[in-house]
Amino acid sequence: MSYRKLGRNSGARKALFTSILTSFFRYGRIETTEAKAKEIRSLADKLITLAKRGDLSARRQAIAALSDEDVVRKLFSETAAKYADRQGGYTRILKLGQRRGDAAPMVIIELV
C-alpha cells in the first residue's frame, strides 16, 4: 500500500491527520495543502461511512480517530443523516493556487 509520508514519522503523521480530520468535521471545510487533502479525503470518507453505520463499535472507532467527542456527536447525528442516501464521494477538493512562502499547492477540502 502506497501513501504519502508528508515528511513526518508515523506518530507525527497520525497526530496531524487526527488534528486535520477533527477540524474538517467541525467546520465542514478547511484550507490545506494538496498532498494533505488527498490523504485526508480517504480517511474522511471512511469516518462518514462509519457514522452511517451508527452502532456503538463504529462510534468508538470514530472517537479513536478524532480528538473531540463533540465533533464525533456532530458526525453521527448531522453528517451521517445528510449522506444517508449517498454511496460515497462525500468530499470535494477545490484548487486555490500556490502558497506565498514556499509555493506549495493549496486547496480547500469540503463536504459535498
The first five atom37 places (N, CA, C, CB, O) and aatype in JSON, in Angstrom:
{
  "aatype": [12, 15, 18, 1, 11, 10, 7, 1, 2, 15, 7, 0, 1, 11, 0, 10, 13, 16, 15, 9, 10, 16, 15, 13, 13, 1, 18, 7, 1, 9, 6, 16, 16, 6, 0, 11, 0, 11, 6, 9, 1, 15, 10, 0, 3, 11, 10, 9, 16, 10, 0, 11, 1, 7, 3, 10, 15, 0, 1, 1, 5, 0, 9, 0, 0, 10, 15, 3, 6, 3, 19, 19, 1, 11, 10, 13, 15, 6, 16, 0, 0, 11, 18, 0, 3, 1, 5, 7, 7, 18, 16, 1, 9, 10, 11, 10, 7, 5, 1, 1, 7, 3, 0, 0, 14, 12, 19, 9, 9, 6, 10, 19],
  "atom_mask": [
    [1, 1, 1, 1, 1],
    [1, 1, 1, 1, 1],
    [1, 1, 1, 1, 1],
    [1, 1, 1, 1, 1],
    [1, 1, 1, 1, 1],
    [1, 1, 1, 1, 1],
    [1, 1, 1, 0, 1],
    [1, 1, 1, 1, 1],
    [1, 1, 1, 1, 1],
    [1, 1, 1, 1, 1],
    [1, 1, 1, 0, 1],
    [1, 1, 1, 1, 1],
    [1, 1, 1, 1, 1],
    [1, 1, 1, 1, 1],
    [1, 1, 1, 1, 1],
    [1, 1, 1, 1, 1],
    [1, 1, 1, 1, 1],
    [1, 1, 1, 1, 1],
    [1, 1, 1, 1, 1],
    [1, 1, 1, 1, 1],
    [1, 1, 1, 1, 1],
    [1, 1, 1, 1, 1],
    [1, 1, 1, 1, 1],
    [1, 1, 1, 1, 1],
    [1, 1, 1, 1, 1],
    [1, 1, 1, 1, 1],
    [1, 1, 1, 1, 1],
    [1, 1, 1, 0, 1],
    [1, 1, 1, 1, 1],
    [1, 1, 1, 1, 1],
    [1, 1, 1, 1, 1],
    [1, 1, 1, 1, 1],
    [1, 1, 1, 1, 1],
    [1, 1, 1, 1, 1],
    [1, 1, 1, 1, 1],
    [1, 1, 1, 1, 1],
    [1, 1, 1, 1, 1],
    [1, 1, 1, 1, 1],
    [1, 1, 1, 1, 1],
    [1, 1, 1, 1, 1],
    [1, 1, 1, 1, 1],
    [1, 1, 1, 1, 1],
    [1, 1, 1, 1, 1],
    [1, 1, 1, 1, 1],
    [1, 1, 1, 1, 1],
    [1, 1, 1, 1, 1],
    [1, 1, 1, 1, 1],
    [1, 1, 1, 1, 1],
    [1, 1, 1, 1, 1],
    [1, 1, 1, 1, 1],
    [1, 1, 1, 1, 1],
    [1, 1, 1, 1, 1],
    [1, 1, 1, 1, 1],
    [1, 1, 1, 0, 1],
    [1, 1, 1, 1, 1],
    [1, 1, 1, 1, 1],
    [1, 1, 1, 1, 1],
    [1, 1, 1, 1, 1],
    [1, 1, 1, 1, 1],
    [1, 1, 1, 1, 1],
    [1, 1, 1, 1, 1],
    [1, 1, 1, 1, 1],
    [1, 1, 1, 1, 1],
    [1, 1, 1, 1, 1],
    [1, 1, 1, 1, 1],
    [1, 1, 1, 1, 1],
    [1, 1, 1, 1, 1],
    [1, 1, 1, 1, 1],
    [1, 1, 1, 1, 1],
    [1, 1, 1, 1, 1],
    [1, 1, 1, 1, 1],
    [1, 1, 1, 1, 1],
    [1, 1, 1, 1, 1],
    [1, 1, 1, 1, 1],
    [1, 1, 1, 1, 1],
    [1, 1, 1, 1, 1],
    [1, 1, 1, 1, 1],
    [1, 1, 1, 1, 1],
    [1, 1, 1, 1, 1],
    [1, 1, 1, 1, 1],
    [1, 1, 1, 1, 1],
    [1, 1, 1, 1, 1],
    [1, 1, 1, 1, 1],
    [1, 1, 1, 1, 1],
    [1, 1, 1, 1, 1],
    [1, 1, 1, 1, 1],
    [1, 1, 1, 1, 1],
    [1, 1, 1, 0, 1],
    [1, 1, 1, 0, 1],
    [1, 1, 1, 1, 1],
    [1, 1, 1, 1, 1],
    [1, 1, 1, 1, 1],
    [1, 1, 1, 1, 1],
    [1, 1, 1, 1, 1],
    [1, 1, 1, 1, 1],
    [1, 1, 1, 1, 1],
    [1, 1, 1, 0, 1],
    [1, 1, 1, 1, 1],
    [1, 1, 1, 1, 1],
    [1, 1, 1, 1, 1],
    [1, 1, 1, 0, 1],
    [1, 1, 1, 1, 1],
    [1, 1, 1, 1, 1],
    [1, 1, 1, 1, 1],
    [1, 1, 1, 1, 1],
    [1, 1, 1, 1, 1],
    [1, 1, 1, 1, 1],
    [1, 1, 1, 1, 1],
    [1, 1, 1, 1, 1],
    [1, 1, 1, 1, 1],
    [1, 1, 1, 1, 1],
    [1, 1, 1, 1, 1]
  ],
  "atom_positions": [
    [[0.85, -1.19, 0.0], [0.0, 0.0, 0.0], [0.89, 1.24, 0.0], [-0.96, 0.0, 1.23], [1.8, 1.36, 0.81]],
    [[0.61, 2.14, -0.89], [1.4, 3.35, -1.0], [0.65, 4.51, -0.38], [1.74, 3.64, -2.47], [-0.56, 4.64, -0.54]],
    [[1.37, 5.35, 0.33], [0.77, 6.55, 0.92], [1.83, 7.63, 1.02], [0.15, 6.24, 2.31], [3.02, 7.37, 0.89]],
    [[1.37, 8.86, 1.27], [2.29, 9.99, 1.39], [2.82, 10.07, 2.82], [1.59, 11.31, 1.0], [2.05, 9.98, 3.78]],
    [[4.13, 10.25, 2.94], [4.72, 10.34, 4.28], [4.71, 11.76, 4.83], [6.15, 9.82, 4.25], [4.79, 11.96, 6.04]],
    [[4.6, 12.75, 3.95], [4.49, 14.16, 4.33], [5.64, 14.64, 5.2], [3.19, 14.38, 5.06], [5.47, 15.55, 6.01]],
    [[6.82, 14.03, 5.05], [8.0, 14.47, 5.78], [7.93, 14.27, 7.27], [0.0, 0.0, 0.0], [8.59, 14.98, 8.02]],
    [[7.13, 13.29, 7.72], [6.95, 13.06, 9.15], [7.1, 11.58, 9.46], [5.57, 13.57, 9.62], [6.94, 10.73, 8.59]],
    [[7.42, 11.28, 10.73], [7.39, 9.88, 11.14], [5.94, 9.47, 11.4], [8.27, 9.64, 12.4], [5.04, 10.31, 11.37]],
    [[5.7, 8.2, 11.65], [4.33, 7.7, 11.68], [3.51, 8.32, 12.81], [4.33, 6.18, 11.83], [2.32, 8.59, 12.63]],
    [[4.1, 8.56, 13.97], [3.37, 9.16, 15.08], [2.95, 10.59, 14.78], [0.0, 0.0, 0.0], [1.82, 10.98, 15.05]],
    [[3.87, 11.37, 14.23], [3.56, 12.76, 13.89], [2.52, 12.83, 12.78], [4.83, 13.51, 13.47], [1.65, 13.7, 12.79]],
    [[2.61, 11.9, 11.83], [1.65, 11.86, 10.72], [0.25, 11.52, 11.25], [2.09, 10.82, 9.65], [-0.73, 12.13, 10.83]],
    [[0.17, 10.56, 12.16], [-1.13, 10.18, 12.73], [-1.73, 11.33, 13.52], [-0.98, 8.93, 13.63], [-2.94, 11.59, 13.44]],
    [[-0.9, 12.04, 14.29], [-1.38, 13.19, 15.06], [-1.86, 14.3, 14.13], [-0.26, 13.71, 15.99], [-2.87, 14.95, 14.4]],
    [[-1.13, 14.52, 13.04], [-1.52, 15.53, 12.05], [-2.89, 15.19, 11.45], [-0.46, 15.63, 10.93], [-3.75, 16.06, 11.35]],
    [[-3.08, 13.94, 11.06], [-4.35, 13.52, 10.47], [-5.5, 13.65, 11.47], [-4.26, 12.08, 9.96], [-6.59, 14.07, 11.1]],
    [[-5.25, 13.29, 12.73], [-6.27, 13.43, 13.76], [-6.7, 14.89, 13.89], [-5.76, 12.9, 15.12], [-7.89, 15.2, 13.94]],
    [[-5.72, 15.78, 13.93], [-5.99, 17.21, 14.07], [-6.74, 17.76, 12.86], [-4.68, 17.97, 14.26], [-7.73, 18.48, 13.01]],
    [[-6.28, 17.42, 11.67], [-6.92, 17.93, 10.45], [-8.34, 17.38, 10.31], [-6.08, 17.56, 9.2], [-9.26, 18.12, 9.96]],
    [[-8.53, 16.09, 10.58], [-9.87, 15.5, 10.46], [-10.84, 16.11, 11.47], [-9.8, 13.98, 10.67], [-12.0, 16.35, 11.14]],
    [[-10.37, 16.37, 12.69], [-11.23, 16.98, 13.7], [-11.68, 18.37, 13.24], [-10.5, 17.07, 15.06], [-12.86, 18.71, 13.34]],
    [[-10.75, 19.16, 12.74], [-11.1, 20.49, 12.23], [-12.03, 20.39, 11.01], [-9.83, 21.28, 11.85], [-12.96, 21.18, 10.87]],
    [[-11.75, 19.42, 10.15], [-12.56, 19.25, 8.95], [-14.02, 18.98, 9.3], [-12.01, 18.11, 8.09], [-14.92, 19.59, 8.73]],
    [[-14.26, 18.05, 10.24], [-15.64, 17.73, 10.59], [-16.27, 18.81, 11.48], [-15.7, 16.39, 11.3], [-17.49, 18.93, 11.52]],
    [[-15.46, 19.6, 12.18], [-16.02, 20.69, 12.98], [-16.53, 21.81, 12.08], [-14.96, 21.24, 13.96], [-17.63, 22.33, 12.3]],
    [[-15.75, 22.18, 11.06], [-16.09, 23.34, 10.23], [-16.71, 22.99, 8.88], [-14.87, 24.17, 10.0], [-17.28, 23.86, 8.22]],
    [[-16.6, 21.73, 8.44], [-17.18, 21.35, 7.16], [-16.27, 21.6, 5.97], [0.0, 0.0, 0.0], [-16.45, 20.99, 4.91]],
    [[-15.29, 22.48, 6.13], [-14.31, 22.75, 5.07], [-13.07, 23.35, 5.7], [-14.9, 23.69, 3.98], [-13.16, 24.11, 6.67]],
    [[-11.91, 23.01, 5.13], [-10.66, 23.58, 5.61], [-9.74, 23.85, 4.42], [-9.97, 22.63, 6.62], [-9.89, 23.27, 3.35]],
    [[-8.79, 24.74, 4.64], [-7.78, 25.05, 3.63], [-6.48, 24.37, 4.04], [-7.59, 26.6, 3.46], [-6.02, 24.56, 5.17]],
    [[-5.89, 23.59, 3.15], [-4.67, 22.86, 3.45], [-3.89, 22.62, 2.16], [-4.98, 21.52, 4.17], [-4.31, 23.08, 1.09]],
    [[-2.78, 21.92, 2.25], [-2.02, 21.62, 1.04], [-2.68, 20.47, 0.28], [-0.54, 21.27, 1.38], [-3.44, 19.69, 0.85]],
    [[-2.38, 20.38, -0.98], [-3.0, 19.37, -1.83], [-2.66, 17.96, -1.37], [-2.56, 19.56, -3.28], [-3.53, 17.09, -1.36]],
    [[-1.41, 17.72, -0.99], [-0.99, 16.39, -0.56], [-1.74, 15.95, 0.7], [0.52, 16.36, -0.32], [-2.19, 14.81, 0.8]],
    [[-1.86, 16.87, 1.66], [-2.58, 16.54, 2.89], [-4.06, 16.3, 2.6], [-2.43, 17.67, 3.93], [-4.66, 15.38, 3.16]],
    [[-4.64, 17.11, 1.73], [-6.06, 16.97, 1.4], [-6.34, 15.62, 0.75], [-6.51, 18.1, 0.48], [-7.36, 14.98, 1.04]],
    [[-5.45, 15.18, -0.13], [-5.67, 13.9, -0.81], [-5.56, 12.74, 0.17], [-4.66, 13.72, -1.95], [-6.25, 11.73, -0.01]],
    [[-4.72, 12.85, 1.19], [-4.64, 11.81, 2.21], [-5.86, 11.85, 3.12], [-3.35, 11.97, 3.03], [-6.39, 10.8, 3.51]],
    [[-6.3, 13.05, 3.46], [-7.44, 13.22, 4.37], [-8.73, 12.72, 3.75], [-7.59, 14.68, 4.77], [-9.61, 12.21, 4.45]],
    [[-8.86, 12.87, 2.42], [-10.1, 12.51, 1.73], [-10.53, 11.08, 2.03], [-9.93, 12.68, 0.24], [-11.7, 10.84, 2.36]],
    [[-9.61, 10.12, 1.91], [-10.0, 8.72, 2.12], [-10.35, 8.47, 3.59], [-8.87, 7.78, 1.68], [-11.27, 7.72, 3.88]],
    [[-9.61, 9.1, 4.51], [-9.9, 8.92, 5.93], [-11.27, 9.51, 6.29], [-8.8, 9.58, 6.79], [-12.03, 8.92, 7.06]],
    [[-11.58, 10.68, 5.72], [-12.87, 11.32, 5.99], [-14.02, 10.48, 5.45], [-12.91, 12.73, 5.37], [-15.04, 10.32, 6.11]],
    [[-13.84, 9.93, 4.25], [-14.89, 9.09, 3.67], [-15.13, 7.85, 4.54], [-14.52, 8.67, 2.24], [-16.28, 7.44, 4.72]],
    [[-14.07, 7.26, 5.07], [-14.22, 6.09, 5.93], [-14.95, 6.44, 7.23], [-12.85, 5.49, 6.26], [-15.77, 5.67, 7.71]],
    [[-14.65, 7.62, 7.78], [-15.33, 8.04, 9.01], [-16.81, 8.31, 8.77], [-14.66, 9.28, 9.59], [-17.64, 7.99, 9.62]],
    [[-17.15, 8.9, 7.63], [-18.57, 9.14, 7.33], [-19.3, 7.82, 7.14], [-18.71, 10.02, 6.07], [-20.44, 7.68, 7.58]],
    [[-18.65, 6.85, 6.5], [-19.25, 5.53, 6.34], [-19.47, 4.88, 7.71], [-18.37, 4.62, 5.45], [-20.5, 4.25, 7.93]],
    [[-18.52, 5.04, 8.62], [-18.68, 4.54, 10.0], [-19.89, 5.21, 10.66], [-17.4, 4.8, 10.83], [-20.7, 4.55, 11.3]],
    [[-20.0, 6.53, 10.49], [-21.1, 7.28, 11.1], [-22.44, 6.83, 10.55], [-20.92, 8.78, 10.87], [-23.44, 6.79, 11.28]],
    [[-22.48, 6.48, 9.27], [-23.73, 5.99, 8.68], [-24.13, 4.65, 9.27], [-23.6, 5.88, 7.16], [-25.31, 4.34, 9.4]],
    [[-23.12, 3.84, 9.64], [-23.41, 2.56, 10.3], [-24.07, 2.81, 11.66], [-22.12, 1.73, 10.48], [-25.08, 2.18, 11.99]],
    [[-23.48, 3.73, 12.42], [-24.15, 4.25, 13.6], [-24.16, 3.41, 14.86], [0.0, 0.0, 0.0], [-24.75, 3.83, 15.85]],
    [[-23.54, 2.24, 14.88], [-23.58, 1.42, 16.1], [-22.47, 1.84, 17.07], [-23.45, -0.07, 15.75], [-21.66, 2.71, 16.77]],
    [[-22.45, 1.21, 18.24], [-21.51, 1.57, 19.29], [-20.06, 1.33, 18.87], [-21.81, 0.78, 20.55], [-19.18, 2.14, 19.18]],
    [[-19.82, 0.24, 18.18], [-18.46, -0.07, 17.72], [-17.96, 1.02, 16.76], [-18.43, -1.45, 17.03], [-16.81, 1.45, 16.85]],
    [[-18.82, 1.45, 15.85], [-18.45, 2.5, 14.9], [-18.16, 3.8, 15.62], [-19.56, 2.7, 13.85], [-17.22, 4.52, 15.28]],
    [[-18.97, 4.11, 16.64], [-18.78, 5.34, 17.41], [-17.43, 5.31, 18.14], [-19.93, 5.53, 18.42], [-16.74, 6.33, 18.2]],
    [[-17.07, 4.16, 18.69], [-15.79, 4.04, 19.4], [-14.61, 4.17, 18.44], [-15.72, 2.69, 20.13], [-13.59, 4.77, 18.79]],
    [[-14.75, 3.62, 17.24], [-13.68, 3.76, 16.24], [-13.52, 5.23, 15.83], [-13.98, 2.89, 15.0], [-12.4, 5.7, 15.63]],
    [[-14.64, 5.94, 15.72], [-14.59, 7.36, 15.34], [-13.95, 8.19, 16.46], [-16.0, 7.88, 15.02], [-13.18, 9.1, 16.17]],
    [[-14.26, 7.88, 17.71], [-13.66, 8.59, 18.84], [-12.16, 8.37, 18.86], [-14.3, 8.14, 20.18], [-11.4, 9.27, 19.2]],
    [[-11.72, 7.15, 18.5], [-10.29, 6.86, 18.44], [-9.6, 7.66, 17.33], [-10.06, 5.35, 18.23], [-8.44, 8.03, 17.47]],
    [[-10.32, 7.91, 16.24], [-9.72, 8.6, 15.09], [-9.77, 10.12, 15.23], [-10.42, 8.19, 13.81], [-8.93, 10.82, 14.66]],
    [[-10.75, 10.65, 15.98], [-10.91, 12.09, 16.14], [-10.6, 12.46, 17.59], [-12.36, 12.55, 15.75], [-10.73, 11.62, 18.49]],
    [[-10.19, 13.7, 17.83], [-9.75, 14.07, 19.17], [-10.84, 14.74, 20.01], [-8.57, 14.99, 19.07], [-10.6, 15.04, 21.18]],
    [[-12.02, 14.97, 19.46], [-13.06, 15.72, 20.17], [-14.39, 14.97, 20.09], [-13.2, 17.16, 19.58], [-14.88, 14.68, 19.0]],
    [[-14.97, 14.66, 21.25], [-16.21, 13.9, 21.26], [-17.4, 14.71, 20.74], [-16.51, 13.41, 22.65], [-18.35, 14.13, 20.22]],
    [[-17.36, 16.03, 20.88], [-18.43, 16.86, 20.32], [-18.47, 16.74, 18.8], [-18.24, 18.34, 20.73], [-19.54, 16.71, 18.19]],
    [[-17.29, 16.67, 18.19], [-17.2, 16.52, 16.74], [-17.75, 15.14, 16.33], [-15.73, 16.69, 16.25], [-18.43, 15.02, 15.31]],
    [[-17.46, 14.11, 17.13], [-17.99, 12.77, 16.84], [-19.51, 12.78, 16.93], [-17.39, 11.71, 17.82], [-20.19, 12.18, 16.11]],
    [[-20.04, 13.48, 17.95], [-21.5, 13.58, 18.1], [-22.12, 14.25, 16.87], [-21.86, 14.38, 19.39], [-23.14, 13.8, 16.36]],
    [[-21.49, 15.34, 16.41], [-21.98, 16.05, 15.22], [-21.89, 15.15, 13.98], [-21.18, 17.35, 14.99], [-22.8, 15.12, 13.16]],
    [[-20.78, 14.41, 13.87], [-20.58, 13.5, 12.74], [-21.68, 12.45, 12.67], [-19.22, 12.81, 12.83], [-22.23, 12.18, 11.6]],
    [[-22.02, 11.86, 13.82], [-23.01, 10.79, 13.84], [-24.43, 11.31, 13.71], [-22.87, 10.0, 15.11], [-25.27, 10.63, 13.12]],
    [[-24.74, 12.51, 14.23], [-26.12, 12.99, 14.16], [-26.39, 13.75, 12.86], [-26.44, 13.88, 15.35], [-27.31, 13.39, 12.12]],
    [[-25.61, 14.79, 12.57], [-25.91, 15.64, 11.41], [-25.33, 15.1, 10.11], [-25.38, 17.03, 11.66], [-26.04, 14.94, 9.12]],
    [[-24.02, 14.82, 10.11], [-23.35, 14.45, 8.86], [-23.84, 13.12, 8.31], [-21.85, 14.39, 9.08], [-24.06, 12.99, 7.11]],
    [[-24.01, 12.13, 9.19], [-24.47, 10.82, 8.75], [-25.87, 10.91, 8.14], [-24.46, 9.82, 9.91], [-26.17, 10.24, 7.15]],
    [[-26.74, 11.73, 8.75], [-28.1, 11.89, 8.22], [-28.07, 12.57, 6.85], [-28.96, 12.72, 9.21], [-28.86, 12.24, 5.96]],
    [[-27.15, 13.52, 6.69], [-27.04, 14.26, 5.43], [-26.66, 13.34, 4.26], [-26.0, 15.38, 5.56], [-27.12, 13.55, 3.13]],
    [[-25.83, 12.33, 4.53], [-25.34, 11.46, 3.46], [-25.94, 10.05, 3.52], [-23.83, 11.36, 3.54], [-25.34, 9.11, 3.0]],
    [[-27.11, 9.91, 4.13], [-27.71, 8.59, 4.3], [-27.97, 7.89, 2.97], [-29.02, 8.71, 5.06], [-27.82, 6.67, 2.88]],
    [[-28.34, 8.64, 1.92], [-28.68, 8.02, 0.63], [-27.54, 8.1, -0.37], [-29.91, 8.69, 0.04], [-27.72, 7.75, -1.54]],
    [[-26.36, 8.54, 0.06], [-25.21, 8.68, -0.85], [-24.25, 7.52, -0.62], [-24.49, 10.03, -0.63], [-23.99, 7.14, 0.52]],
    [[-23.72, 6.95, -1.71], [-22.89, 5.76, -1.62], [-21.41, 6.04, -1.41], [-23.06, 4.94, -2.85], [-20.65, 5.12, -1.1]],
    [[-20.98, 7.27, -1.58], [-19.56, 7.6, -1.42], [-19.3, 8.95, -2.02], [0.0, 0.0, 0.0], [-20.24, 9.62, -2.47]],
    [[-18.04, 9.37, -2.04], [-17.71, 10.67, -2.62], [-18.29, 11.8, -1.82], [0.0, 0.0, 0.0], [-19.02, 12.64, -2.36]],
    [[-17.96, 11.85, -0.52], [-18.54, 12.84, 0.37], [-17.75, 14.14, 0.39], [-18.63, 12.29, 1.77], [-18.22, 15.14, 0.93]],
    [[-16.55, 14.14, -0.2], [-15.7, 15.32, -0.13], [-15.39, 15.87, -1.52], [-14.4, 14.98, 0.6], [-15.48, 15.16, -2.52]],
    [[-15.03, 17.15, -1.55], [-14.67, 17.83, -2.79], [-13.4, 18.61, -2.53], [-15.82, 18.77, -3.3], [-13.24, 19.22, -1.48]],
    [[-12.48, 18.58, -3.49], [-11.23, 19.33, -3.37], [-11.2, 20.42, -4.44], [-9.98, 18.38, -3.5], [-11.29, 20.13, -5.64]],
    [[-11.07, 21.67, -3.99], [-11.02, 22.82, -4.9], [-9.63, 23.44, -4.84], [-12.12, 23.88, -4.53], [-9.16, 23.79, -3.76]],
    [[-8.98, 23.57, -5.99], [-7.62, 24.12, -6.02], [-7.66, 25.64, -5.85], [-6.92, 23.74, -7.32], [-8.51, 26.32, -6.42]],
    [[-6.7, 26.17, -5.07], [-6.63, 27.6, -4.8], [-5.45, 28.29, -5.46], [-6.58, 27.84, -3.33], [-5.47, 29.5, -5.65]],
    [[-4.42, 27.53, -5.81], [-3.2, 28.15, -6.3], [-2.06, 27.85, -5.34], [0.0, 0.0, 0.0], [-2.17, 26.94, -4.52]],
    [[-0.99, 28.61, -5.43], [0.19, 28.31, -4.64], [0.3, 29.2, -3.41], [1.43, 28.45, -5.49], [-0.08, 30.37, -3.43]],
    [[0.85, 28.61, -2.33], [1.07, 29.36, -1.1], [2.25, 30.3, -1.31], [1.34, 28.4, 0.1], [3.2, 29.98, -2.03]],
    [[2.19, 31.47, -0.69], [3.18, 32.5, -0.94], [4.58, 32.14, -0.5], [2.78, 33.75, -0.26], [5.53, 32.38, -1.24]],
    [[4.72, 31.56, 0.68], [6.06, 31.33, 1.22], [6.87, 30.29, 0.47], [0.0, 0.0, 0.0], [8.03, 30.53, 0.12]],
    [[6.27, 29.12, 0.24], [7.03, 28.0, -0.34], [6.42, 27.46, -1.63], [7.13, 26.88, 0.66], [6.87, 26.43, -2.13]],
    [[5.42, 28.15, -2.18], [4.78, 27.76, -3.43], [4.16, 26.38, -3.38], [5.77, 27.82, -4.55], [4.06, 25.71, -4.41]],
    [[3.72, 25.94, -2.18], [3.02, 24.66, -2.06], [1.62, 24.81, -2.65], [2.95, 24.18, -0.57], [0.96, 25.83, -2.41]],
    [[1.15, 23.83, -3.42], [-0.21, 23.93, -3.98], [-1.26, 23.84, -2.87], [-0.45, 22.8, -5.03], [-1.31, 22.86, -2.13]],
    [[-2.09, 24.87, -2.76], [-3.11, 24.92, -1.71], [-4.48, 24.57, -2.27], [-3.14, 26.33, -1.06], [-4.79, 24.85, -3.43]],
    [[-5.31, 23.94, -1.42], [-6.66, 23.54, -1.81], [-7.62, 23.78, -0.66], [-6.69, 22.06, -2.25], [-7.21, 23.94, 0.49]],
    [[-8.9, 23.8, -0.97], [-9.95, 23.74, 0.04], [-10.59, 22.37, -0.09], [-11.02, 24.9, -0.14], [-11.02, 21.98, -1.18]],
    [[-10.65, 21.63, 1.02], [-11.38, 20.36, 1.02], [-12.66, 20.6, 1.81], [-10.51, 19.18, 1.63], [-12.63, 21.13, 2.92]],
    [[-13.79, 20.19, 1.22], [-15.08, 20.46, 1.87], [-16.0, 19.29, 1.69], [-15.72, 21.73, 1.31], [-15.81, 18.43, 0.83]],
    [[-17.03, 19.26, 2.54], [-18.08, 18.24, 2.41], [-18.98, 18.63, 1.26], [-18.9, 18.09, 3.74], [-19.31, 19.8, 1.1]],
    [[-19.37, 17.67, 0.45], [-20.23, 17.93, -0.71], [-21.63, 18.3, -0.25], [-20.28, 16.69, -1.65], [-22.5, 18.56, -1.08]]
  ]
}
